[in-house]
């Protein structure tokens, strides 16, 4: 076998392979001897049919098998011999295949790019400073009060306002005709919750219990039911009841109920800690993305299209499954729209590029994930979730979860190493030009 390589691009290679007539003849002899041992030919005992008879009967089939087997074997041998790391199926073009001239073919395939990491030391990285203002705590308290609020009958003459709960019957028509799902009885809605189509709640405001109204609305253009999307509709409603929201007072009883603490001051302190932790988690995610984007911008390189396409398909499949499990129609939500596809394609390309750059930095700096690292993280997860270590370990040992965990830990190590060698500047608020890329 003779093999040669031609680089088409940093991620695409052309492999040319030539096999001699002698190699073809040798493989053909092997197959015919196997056939001779296993085949019964009329007039001969099993395994005793002469080779010239077998060649007359089965020559074309055996020769086809010879060509297929030699191409498959020589392709794998050539990849190993030339040190080629293929990441895609090869486009094989047969130039010659005969017993007299041998076999020659070309294989065009995508390969891993050779990435030499640079620009990952001595960086200046902006990071948002985490602060919690008193109005944020007030807003969280208001949310807790709202969650524990109750509804009481409104006094006579009260008209529906934002925050009230209303009970109504309704009947909707499009083009003068009733439509499926457009009618209901005793529907309960909190005004201001935004669960109804735009304009519906506004049509109820100011109505009193027992009042009838006609509300004119228009279904949004992206409404899930395509037969209604963008169409005007008329709803006849009867307001049967209006109830007022009563919120609990923020006092010691409230503090004990929601947080198990003895004073409002301790409750506010607990809320401050919770908000700060939430913000810190968000800031860390944003910061990690900013670090990755900074490194990717400093290291431009091409990646195999097959890997990008594969990652894009994987991402979209997960999104479809998630939407379907939540009772939503992915197609109706526009998941197949070109603009949505392009967003996922860009994200897939970024993900693939980061995977290669991550490995390049790790190799350059001698960073690796040990079994002790993996074991320590699994124990931490088990402790946090309150589950036995053996159960969590068994979960990660399934499928490719352990490889995914190792990749995640390597990601953390590389980011931590880059940050340790950089200057981090805390700022009150990051500008839009410093926000991470999509």
Protein Blocks (a to p, Z undefined) as FASTA:
>chain_A
ZZddddfbfkbccddddddfklmmmmmmmmmmmmmmmpccehiaehiacfklmmmmmmmm
mmmmmmmmmmmmmmmmmmmmnopacfbdcddddfbdcfklopadddddddddddddehkg
hiacddddddddfklmmmmmmmmmmmmpccddddehiacdehiacdddddddeehiaceh
iacehiacdehklpacehklmmmgopaehiacdddddddfklfblmlgopacddddddfb
dcddddddddfklmmmmnopabfklmmmmmmmmmmmmmmmmmmmmmmmmmmmmmmmmmgc
dddfklmmmmmmmmmmmmmmmmmmnopafklnopmgmklmmmmmmmmmmmmmmmmmmmmm
mmmnopacdfklmmmmmmmmmmmnopafklmmmmmmgcjlmmmmmmmmmmmmmmmmmmmm
pccdddfbdcfklpccZZ
